Amino acid sequence: MYTEKVMDHFMNPRNMGEIEGASGVGTVGNAKCGDIMRMYIQVENDIITDVKFKTFGCGAAVATSSAATELVKGKTVKEALTITNKSVVEALEGLPPVKVHCSLLAEEALHAALWDYAQKNNLKIEGLEAPKEDVHDHE
Ligand code: FES
């Protein structure tokens, strides 16, 4: 049912934890399943130099958070904004259809962290919208 990549990220999640004094923190949840994801980003000179996550959720949510952090690290803020749940699913070589919604948490948590970073620094990031607290809303 799950690809080897999904199982690998689930069993050995990358970048799990938190960043103290992070440049941006985003928390999103899905009220339907009750899962919650928090993402921390450290930004230096417009580059995301570090990223960590904490996910209280299903295995697919853990795997997608982990894969998303790998995609985000080293990217500019603008590049990070182009990372969607589809990119995350591709990086995992697919998710079962009933689990695709879990990857939306990763996209939204990243956007929420970018939003927090922009708010803290009085920046306007083109194409970035205020985060939704409940991802289920826009499934
Ligand atoms: Fe809730 Fe996967 S079932 S995020």
Backbone and ligand atoms as CSV (ligand in chain L), in Angstrom:
chain,resi,resn,atom,element,x,y,z
A,1,MET,N,N,0.830,-1.207,0.000
A,1,MET,CA,C,0.000,0.000,0.000
A,1,MET,C,C,0.872,1.267,0.000
A,2,TYR,N,N,1.918,1.276,0.842
A,2,TYR,CA,C,2.823,2.435,0.885
A,2,TYR,C,C,4.110,2.130,0.135
A,3,THR,N,N,4.681,3.162,-0.511
A,3,THR,CA,C,5.952,2.977,-1.217
A,3,THR,C,C,7.070,2.819,-0.184
A,4,GLU,N,N,8.215,2.329,-0.674
A,4,GLU,CA,C,9.363,2.177,0.233
A,4,GLU,C,C,9.783,3.527,0.803
A,5,LYS,N,N,9.681,4.552,-0.051
A,5,LYS,CA,C,10.073,5.911,0.397
A,5,LYS,C,C,9.189,6.367,1.554
A,6,VAL,N,N,7.889,6.122,1.454
A,6,VAL,CA,C,6.979,6.528,2.529
A,6,VAL,C,C,7.369,5.791,3.809
A,7,MET,N,N,7.584,4.492,3.691
A,7,MET,CA,C,7.925,3.701,4.876
A,7,MET,C,C,9.232,4.193,5.480
A,8,ASP,N,N,10.206,4.523,4.612
A,8,ASP,CA,C,11.502,4.982,5.097
A,8,ASP,C,C,11.350,6.299,5.872
A,9,HIS,N,N,10.597,7.234,5.304
A,9,HIS,CA,C,10.408,8.527,5.991
A,9,HIS,C,C,9.593,8.371,7.263
A,10,PHE,N,N,8.691,7.380,7.265
A,10,PHE,CA,C,7.883,7.154,8.459
A,10,PHE,C,C,8.743,6.521,9.569
A,11,MET,N,N,9.561,5.544,9.178
A,11,MET,CA,C,10.387,4.845,10.179
A,11,MET,C,C,11.590,5.694,10.624
A,12,ASN,N,N,12.145,6.476,9.697
A,12,ASN,CA,C,13.316,7.315,10.019
A,12,ASN,C,C,13.057,8.757,9.601
A,13,PRO,N,N,12.169,9.427,10.299
A,13,PRO,CA,C,11.829,10.797,9.874
A,13,PRO,C,C,13.052,11.720,9.903
A,14,ARG,N,N,13.171,12.545,8.856
A,14,ARG,CA,C,14.283,13.511,8.795
A,14,ARG,C,C,13.820,14.830,9.419
A,15,ASN,N,N,14.743,15.481,10.082
A,15,ASN,CA,C,14.497,16.840,10.606
A,15,ASN,C,C,13.320,16.926,11.582
A,16,MET,N,N,13.179,15.906,12.408
A,16,MET,CA,C,12.107,15.963,13.403
A,16,MET,C,C,12.610,16.760,14.610
A,17,GLY,N,N,11.756,17.577,15.170
A,17,GLY,CA,C,12.151,18.350,16.349
A,17,GLY,C,C,11.695,19.780,16.210
A,18,GLU,N,N,12.375,20.659,16.936
A,18,GLU,CA,C,11.987,22.059,16.841
A,18,GLU,C,C,13.218,22.938,16.784
A,19,ILE,N,N,13.041,24.176,16.335
A,19,ILE,CA,C,14.139,25.143,16.291
A,19,ILE,C,C,13.792,26.240,17.284
A,20,GLU,N,N,14.652,26.397,18.258
A,20,GLU,CA,C,14.403,27.449,19.245
A,20,GLU,C,C,14.655,28.807,18.608
A,21,GLY,N,N,13.760,29.734,18.819
A,21,GLY,CA,C,13.926,31.065,18.232
A,21,GLY,C,C,13.886,31.033,16.715
A,22,ALA,N,N,13.063,30.148,16.146
A,22,ALA,CA,C,12.979,30.010,14.681
A,22,ALA,C,C,12.522,31.307,14.013
A,23,SER,N,N,12.924,31.485,12.759
A,23,SER,CA,C,12.497,32.678,12.007
A,23,SER,C,C,11.000,32.637,11.747
A,24,GLY,N,N,10.472,31.417,11.598
A,24,GLY,CA,C,9.039,31.278,11.344
A,24,GLY,C,C,8.535,29.941,11.864
A,25,VAL,N,N,7.328,29.953,12.421
A,25,VAL,CA,C,6.707,28.714,12.902
A,25,VAL,C,C,5.270,28.668,12.384
A,26,GLY,N,N,4.886,27.530,11.861
A,26,GLY,CA,C,3.515,27.405,11.367
A,26,GLY,C,C,2.877,26.137,11.910
A,27,THR,N,N,1.657,26.268,12.404
A,27,THR,CA,C,0.927,25.107,12.912
A,27,THR,C,C,-0.400,24.992,12.186
A,28,VAL,N,N,-0.679,23.829,11.674
A,28,VAL,CA,C,-1.981,23.624,11.028
A,28,VAL,C,C,-2.549,22.274,11.477
A,29,GLY,N,N,-3.844,22.164,11.351
A,29,GLY,CA,C,-4.477,20.913,11.738
A,29,GLY,C,C,-5.576,20.548,10.765
A,30,ASN,N,N,-5.997,19.331,10.849
A,30,ASN,CA,C,-7.142,18.885,10.060
A,30,ASN,C,C,-8.194,18.417,11.061
A,31,ALA,N,N,-9.232,19.210,11.195
A,31,ALA,CA,C,-10.236,18.934,12.226
A,31,ALA,C,C,-10.934,17.593,11.993
A,32,LYS,N,N,-10.952,17.157,10.751
A,32,LYS,CA,C,-11.658,15.918,10.427
A,32,LYS,C,C,-10.971,14.702,11.059
A,33,CYS,N,N,-9.643,14.659,10.957
A,33,CYS,CA,C,-8.944,13.496,11.519
A,33,CYS,C,C,-8.255,13.846,12.831
A,34,GLY,N,N,-8.153,15.144,13.139
A,34,GLY,CA,C,-7.556,15.562,14.407
A,34,GLY,C,C,-6.043,15.650,14.373
A,35,ASP,N,N,-5.443,15.485,13.190
A,35,ASP,CA,C,-3.986,15.514,13.110
A,35,ASP,C,C,-3.456,16.948,13.045
A,36,ILE,N,N,-2.278,17.125,13.640
A,36,ILE,CA,C,-1.679,18.463,13.731
A,36,ILE,C,C,-0.215,18.407,13.305
A,37,MET,N,N,0.207,19.423,12.579
A,37,MET,CA,C,1.597,19.492,12.144
A,37,MET,C,C,2.153,20.883,12.427
A,38,ARG,N,N,3.379,20.908,12.932
A,38,ARG,CA,C,4.026,22.204,13.167
A,38,ARG,C,C,5.363,22.211,12.442
A,39,MET,N,N,5.637,23.295,11.737
A,39,MET,CA,C,6.903,23.393,11.021
A,39,MET,C,C,7.665,24.646,11.443
A,40,TYR,N,N,8.962,24.478,11.631
A,40,TYR,CA,C,9.833,25.583,12.038
A,40,TYR,C,C,10.822,25.839,10.902
A,41,ILE,N,N,11.029,27.101,10.554
A,41,ILE,CA,C,12.054,27.400,9.544
A,41,ILE,C,C,13.035,28.434,10.086
A,42,GLN,N,N,14.274,28.268,9.698
A,42,GLN,CA,C,15.305,29.250,10.021
A,42,GLN,C,C,15.722,29.884,8.698
A,43,VAL,N,N,15.620,31.196,8.606
A,43,VAL,CA,C,15.925,31.871,7.338
A,43,VAL,C,C,17.112,32.805,7.542
A,44,GLU,N,N,18.098,32.661,6.674
A,44,GLU,CA,C,19.240,33.581,6.708
A,44,GLU,C,C,19.499,34.061,5.301
A,45,ASN,N,N,19.544,35.365,5.124
A,45,ASN,CA,C,19.750,35.957,3.789
A,45,ASN,C,C,18.822,35.346,2.752
A,46,ASP,N,N,17.588,35.225,3.088
A,46,ASP,CA,C,16.561,34.727,2.176
A,46,ASP,C,C,16.648,33.215,1.875
A,47,ILE,N,N,17.596,32.531,2.524
A,47,ILE,CA,C,17.718,31.082,2.305
A,47,ILE,C,C,17.208,30.353,3.554
A,48,ILE,N,N,16.465,29.289,3.331
A,48,ILE,CA,C,16.002,28.482,4.465
A,48,ILE,C,C,17.136,27.532,4.841
A,49,THR,N,N,17.841,27.904,5.884
A,49,THR,CA,C,19.045,27.157,6.244
A,49,THR,C,C,18.725,25.952,7.119
A,50,ASP,N,N,17.589,26.001,7.800
A,50,ASP,CA,C,17.235,24.858,8.647
A,50,ASP,C,C,15.714,24.742,8.721
A,51,VAL,N,N,15.252,23.534,8.879
A,51,VAL,CA,C,13.808,23.321,8.975
A,51,VAL,C,C,13.569,22.076,9.824
A,52,LYS,N,N,12.593,22.167,10.686
A,52,LYS,CA,C,12.259,21.017,11.543
A,52,LYS,C,C,10.742,20.904,11.647
A,53,PHE,N,N,10.287,19.715,12.043
A,53,PHE,CA,C,8.844,19.555,12.170
A,53,PHE,C,C,8.484,18.698,13.371
A,54,LYS,N,N,7.243,18.886,13.797
A,54,LYS,CA,C,6.652,18.009,14.816
A,54,LYS,C,C,5.269,17.674,14.308
A,55,THR,N,N,4.978,16.426,14.224
A,55,THR,CA,C,3.662,16.036,13.704
A,55,THR,C,C,2.987,15.081,14.661
A,56,PHE,N,N,1.775,15.449,15.025
A,56,PHE,CA,C,0.959,14.574,15.832
A,56,PHE,C,C,-0.096,14.064,14.866
A,57,GLY,N,N,0.217,12.949,14.244
A,57,GLY,CA,C,-0.715,12.525,13.213
A,57,GLY,C,C,-0.419,11.149,12.669
A,58,CYS,N,N,-1.055,10.835,11.574
A,58,CYS,CA,C,-0.948,9.506,10.986
A,58,CYS,C,C,0.425,9.314,10.332
A,59,GLY,N,N,0.706,8.094,9.949
A,59,GLY,CA,C,2.002,7.769,9.345
A,59,GLY,C,C,2.262,8.563,8.081
A,60,ALA,N,N,1.237,8.754,7.264
A,60,ALA,CA,C,1.421,9.508,6.017
A,60,ALA,C,C,1.734,10.967,6.323
A,61,ALA,N,N,1.145,11.498,7.403
A,61,ALA,CA,C,1.429,12.889,7.779
A,61,ALA,C,C,2.882,13.017,8.243
A,62,VAL,N,N,3.364,12.027,8.990
A,62,VAL,CA,C,4.760,12.044,9.440
A,62,VAL,C,C,5.685,11.962,8.221
A,63,ALA,N,N,5.396,11.028,7.312
A,63,ALA,CA,C,6.246,10.849,6.130
A,63,ALA,C,C,6.231,12.092,5.236
A,64,THR,N,N,5.064,12.707,5.078
A,64,THR,CA,C,5.023,13.891,4.211
A,64,THR,C,C,5.722,15.084,4.876
A,65,SER,N,N,5.619,15.204,6.196
A,65,SER,CA,C,6.345,16.299,6.871
A,65,SER,C,C,7.828,16.121,6.648
A,66,SER,N,N,8.278,14.885,6.864
A,66,SER,CA,C,9.704,14.593,6.733
A,66,SER,C,C,10.191,14.890,5.316
A,67,ALA,N,N,9.450,14.421,4.308
A,67,ALA,CA,C,9.845,14.644,2.914
A,67,ALA,C,C,9.809,16.139,2.588
A,68,ALA,N,N,8.827,16.847,3.135
A,68,ALA,CA,C,8.731,18.283,2.853
A,68,ALA,C,C,9.953,19.019,3.401
A,69,THR,N,N,10.418,18.629,4.588
A,69,THR,CA,C,11.576,19.339,5.148
A,69,THR,C,C,12.800,19.145,4.252
A,70,GLU,N,N,12.923,17.958,3.652
A,70,GLU,CA,C,14.067,17.730,2.758
A,70,GLU,C,C,13.969,18.614,1.520
A,71,LEU,N,N,12.757,18.827,1.045
A,71,LEU,CA,C,12.577,19.658,-0.156
A,71,LEU,C,C,12.853,21.130,0.149
A,72,VAL,N,N,12.535,21.529,1.372
A,72,VAL,CA,C,12.598,22.946,1.739
A,72,VAL,C,C,14.020,23.411,2.057
A,73,LYS,N,N,14.800,22.546,2.665
A,73,LYS,CA,C,16.123,22.938,3.148
A,73,LYS,C,C,17.020,23.444,2.008
A,74,GLY,N,N,17.586,24.610,2.212
A,74,GLY,CA,C,18.512,25.166,1.222
A,74,GLY,C,C,17.821,25.999,0.142
A,75,LYS,N,N,16.498,26.011,0.152
A,75,LYS,CA,C,15.767,26.773,-0.868
A,75,LYS,C,C,15.639,28.234,-0.437
A,76,THR,N,N,15.421,29.115,-1.432
A,76,THR,CA,C,15.089,30.497,-1.096
A,76,THR,C,C,13.625,30.504,-0.668
A,77,VAL,N,N,13.212,31.597,-0.056
A,77,VAL,CA,C,11.819,31.707,0.394
A,77,VAL,C,C,10.878,31.556,-0.799
A,78,LYS,N,N,11.242,32.184,-1.907
A,78,LYS,CA,C,10.393,32.140,-3.099
A,78,LYS,C,C,10.304,30.709,-3.657
A,79,GLU,N,N,11.435,30.029,-3.669
A,79,GLU,CA,C,11.426,28.641,-4.165
A,79,GLU,C,C,10.588,27.751,-3.259
A,80,ALA,N,N,10.687,28.002,-1.947
A,80,ALA,CA,C,9.950,27.171,-0.989
A,80,ALA,C,C,8.447,27.306,-1.213
A,81,LEU,N,N,8.058,28.479,-1.653
A,81,LEU,CA,C,6.650,28.743,-1.882
A,81,LEU,C,C,6.087,27.904,-3.031
A,82,THR,N,N,6.960,27.452,-3.904
A,82,THR,CA,C,6.482,26.656,-5.052
A,82,THR,C,C,6.326,25.170,-4.680
A,83,ILE,N,N,6.734,24.811,-3.461
A,83,ILE,CA,C,6.594,23.411,-3.034
A,83,ILE,C,C,5.133,23.160,-2.645
A,84,THR,N,N,4.538,22.219,-3.328
A,84,THR,CA,C,3.122,21.925,-3.056
A,84,THR,C,C,3.005,20.512,-2.492
A,85,ASN,N,N,1.794,20.163,-2.120
A,85,ASN,CA,C,1.610,18.793,-1.625
A,85,ASN,C,C,1.903,17.795,-2.746
A,86,LYS,N,N,1.729,18.236,-4.009
A,86,LYS,CA,C,2.033,17.333,-5.127
A,86,LYS,C,C,3.522,17.040,-5.185
A,87,SER,N,N,4.359,18.095,-4.966
A,87,SER,CA,C,5.812,17.857,-4.989
A,87,SER,C,C,6.188,16.874,-3.895
A,88,VAL,N,N,5.516,17.002,-2.748
A,88,VAL,CA,C,5.833,16.120,-1.623
A,88,VAL,C,C,5.419,14.679,-1.953
A,89,VAL,N,N,4.238,14.535,-2.538
A,89,VAL,CA,C,3.769,13.186,-2.903
A,89,VAL,C,C,4.711,12.576,-3.951
A,90,GLU,N,N,5.169,13.407,-4.906
A,90,GLU,CA,C,6.103,12.910,-5.921
A,90,GLU,C,C,7.405,12.451,-5.278
A,91,ALA,N,N,7.901,13.263,-4.315
A,91,ALA,CA,C,9.161,12.906,-3.646
A,91,ALA,C,C,9.024,11.570,-2.923
A,92,LEU,N,N,7.812,11.234,-2.541
A,92,LEU,CA,C,7.563,9.970,-1.827
A,92,LEU,C,C,7.162,8.851,-2.790
A,93,GLU,N,N,7.188,9.175,-4.079
A,93,GLU,CA,C,6.795,8.229,-5.135
A,93,GLU,C,C,5.367,7.726,-4.953
A,94,GLY,N,N,4.531,8.622,-4.473
A,94,GLY,CA,C,3.098,8.324,-4.414
A,94,GLY,C,C,2.585,8.047,-3.015
A,95,LEU,N,N,1.286,8.299,-2.863
A,95,LEU,CA,C,0.574,7.981,-1.618
A,95,LEU,C,C,-0.743,7.340,-2.038
A,96,PRO,N,N,-1.279,6.455,-1.240
A,96,PRO,CA,C,-2.605,5.915,-1.574
A,96,PRO,C,C,-3.611,7.074,-1.636
A,97,PRO,N,N,-4.557,7.034,-2.573
A,97,PRO,CA,C,-5.499,8.151,-2.746
A,97,PRO,C,C,-6.153,8.624,-1.448
A,98,VAL,N,N,-6.492,7.696,-0.555
A,98,VAL,CA,C,-7.166,8.128,0.682
A,98,VAL,C,C,-6.222,8.890,1.613
A,99,LYS,N,N,-4.926,8.877,1.294
A,99,LYS,CA,C,-3.959,9.536,2.170
A,99,LYS,C,C,-3.394,10.818,1.564
A,100,VAL,N,N,-3.830,11.156,0.372
A,100,VAL,CA,C,-3.288,12.354,-0.278
A,100,VAL,C,C,-3.597,13.602,0.548
A,101,HIS,N,N,-4.754,13.614,1.214
A,101,HIS,CA,C,-5.100,14.808,1.998
A,101,HIS,C,C,-4.087,15.059,3.113
A,102,CYS,N,N,-3.414,14.022,3.571
A,102,CYS,CA,C,-2.436,14.187,4.655
A,102,CYS,C,C,-1.277,15.080,4.192
A,103,SER,N,N,-0.962,14.994,2.888
A,103,SER,CA,C,0.156,15.784,2.376
A,103,SER,C,C,-0.182,17.276,2.340
A,104,LEU,N,N,-1.487,17.594,2.385
A,104,LEU,CA,C,-1.873,19.009,2.414
A,104,LEU,C,C,-1.419,19.682,3.697
A,105,LEU,N,N,-1.347,18.900,4.765
A,105,LEU,CA,C,-0.878,19.461,6.032
A,105,LEU,C,C,0.549,19.976,5.878
A,106,ALA,N,N,1.378,19.226,5.154
A,106,ALA,CA,C,2.781,19.629,4.975
A,106,ALA,C,C,2.857,20.932,4.189
A,107,GLU,N,N,2.084,21.018,3.125
A,107,GLU,CA,C,2.088,22.251,2.311
A,107,GLU,C,C,1.610,23.430,3.153
A,108,GLU,N,N,0.529,23.223,3.884
A,108,GLU,CA,C,-0.034,24.332,4.665
A,108,GLU,C,C,0.852,24.716,5.848
A,109,ALA,N,N,1.483,23.742,6.482
A,109,ALA,CA,C,2.367,24.057,7.612
A,109,ALA,C,C,3.558,24.876,7.119
A,110,LEU,N,N,4.073,24.515,5.943
A,110,LEU,CA,C,5.183,25.272,5.367
A,110,LEU,C,C,4.737,26.702,5.056
A,111,HIS,N,N,3.568,26.835,4.437
A,111,HIS,CA,C,3.066,28.173,4.113
A,111,HIS,C,C,2.830,28.988,5.385
A,112,ALA,N,N,2.328,28.325,6.420
A,112,ALA,CA,C,2.079,29.026,7.682
A,112,ALA,C,C,3.394,29.507,8.303
A,113,ALA,N,N,4.441,28.702,8.192
A,113,ALA,CA,C,5.751,29.088,8.738
A,113,ALA,C,C,6.322,30.258,7.923
A,114,LEU,N,N,6.143,30.220,6.614
A,114,LEU,CA,C,6.607,31.327,5.761
A,114,LEU,C,C,5.827,32.599,6.076
A,115,TRP,N,N,4.547,32.429,6.322
A,115,TRP,CA,C,3.692,33.572,6.659
A,115,TRP,C,C,4.158,34.213,7.966
A,116,ASP,N,N,4.443,33.369,8.952
A,116,ASP,CA,C,4.917,33.851,10.252
A,116,ASP,C,C,6.244,34.610,10.074
A,117,TYR,N,N,7.124,34.054,9.268
A,117,TYR,CA,C,8.415,34.710,8.988
A,117,TYR,C,C,8.178,36.080,8.349
A,118,ALA,N,N,7.282,36.136,7.375
A,118,ALA,CA,C,6.990,37.392,6.681
A,118,ALA,C,C,6.388,38.415,7.658
A,119,GLN,N,N,5.468,37.950,8.513
A,119,GLN,CA,C,4.834,38.848,9.481
A,119,GLN,C,C,5.867,39.432,10.440
A,120,LYS,N,N,6.753,38.551,10.922
A,120,LYS,CA,C,7.750,38.992,11.906
A,120,LYS,C,C,8.722,40.008,11.316
A,121,ASN,N,N,8.933,39.924,10.011
A,121,ASN,CA,C,9.930,40.788,9.371
A,121,ASN,C,C,9.303,41.865,8.492
A,122,ASN,N,N,7.980,41.993,8.621
A,122,ASN,CA,C,7.299,43.010,7.823
A,122,ASN,C,C,7.542,42.869,6.329
A,123,LEU,N,N,7.514,41.636,5.865
A,123,LEU,CA,C,7.777,41.384,4.446
A,123,LEU,C,C,6.480,41.013,3.757
A,124,LYS,N,N,6.439,41.331,2.478
A,124,LYS,CA,C,5.296,40.862,1.700
A,124,LYS,C,C,5.862,39.848,0.708
A,125,ILE,N,N,5.424,38.613,0.831
A,125,ILE,CA,C,5.924,37.590,-0.084
A,125,ILE,C,C,4.847,37.341,-1.137
A,126,GLU,N,N,5.208,37.632,-2.358
A,126,GLU,CA,C,4.227,37.520,-3.441
A,126,GLU,C,C,3.681,36.096,-3.564
A,127,GLY,N,N,2.377,35.976,-3.625
A,127,GLY,CA,C,1.759,34.659,-3.806
A,127,GLY,C,C,1.487,33.935,-2.502
A,128,LEU,N,N,1.906,34.533,-1.378
A,128,LEU,CA,C,1.689,33.882,-0.079
A,128,LEU,C,C,0.432,34.423,0.585
A,129,GLU,N,N,-0.456,33.515,0.931
A,129,GLU,CA,C,-1.703,33.945,1.572
A,129,GLU,C,C,-1.730,33.539,3.035
A,130,ALA,N,N,-2.563,34.222,3.799
A,130,ALA,CA,C,-2.693,33.898,5.221
A,130,ALA,C,C,-3.073,32.426,5.373
A,131,PRO,N,N,-2.433,31.725,6.320
A,131,PRO,CA,C,-2.675,30.282,6.453
A,131,PRO,C,C,-4.076,29.955,6.964
A,132,LYS,N,N,-4.506,28.776,6.595
A,132,LYS,CA,C,-5.792,28.296,7.105
A,132,LYS,C,C,-5.481,27.426,8.304
A,133,GLU,N,N,-6.237,27.622,9.371
A,133,GLU,CA,C,-5.941,26.817,10.554
A,133,GLU,C,C,-6.389,25.388,10.376
A,134,ASP,N,N,-7.482,25.237,9.618
A,134,ASP,CA,C,-7.983,23.893,9.418
A,134,ASP,C,C,-7.878,23.520,7.938
A,135,VAL,N,N,-6.977,22.594,7.666
A,135,VAL,CA,C,-6.704,22.212,6.289
A,135,VAL,C,C,-7.935,21.561,5.648
A,136,HIS,N,N,-8.738,20.928,6.463
A,136,HIS,CA,C,-9.933,20.247,5.976
A,136,HIS,C,C,-10.837,21.201,5.187
A,137,ASP,N,N,-10.808,22.480,5.620
A,137,ASP,CA,C,-11.616,23.522,4.963
A,137,ASP,C,C,-11.435,23.602,3.464
A,138,HIS,N,N,-10.199,23.375,3.034
A,138,HIS,CA,C,-9.976,23.590,1.603
A,138,HIS,C,C,-9.601,22.316,0.859
A,139,GLU,N,N,-9.980,21.197,1.426
A,139,GLU,CA,C,-9.768,19.931,0.718
A,139,GLU,C,C,-10.677,19.863,-0.484
L,1,FES,FE1,FE,-5.019,12.970,9.300
L,1,FES,FE2,FE,-3.411,11.648,7.734
L,1,FES,S1,S,-5.279,10.959,8.534
L,1,FES,S2,S,-3.275,13.689,8.324
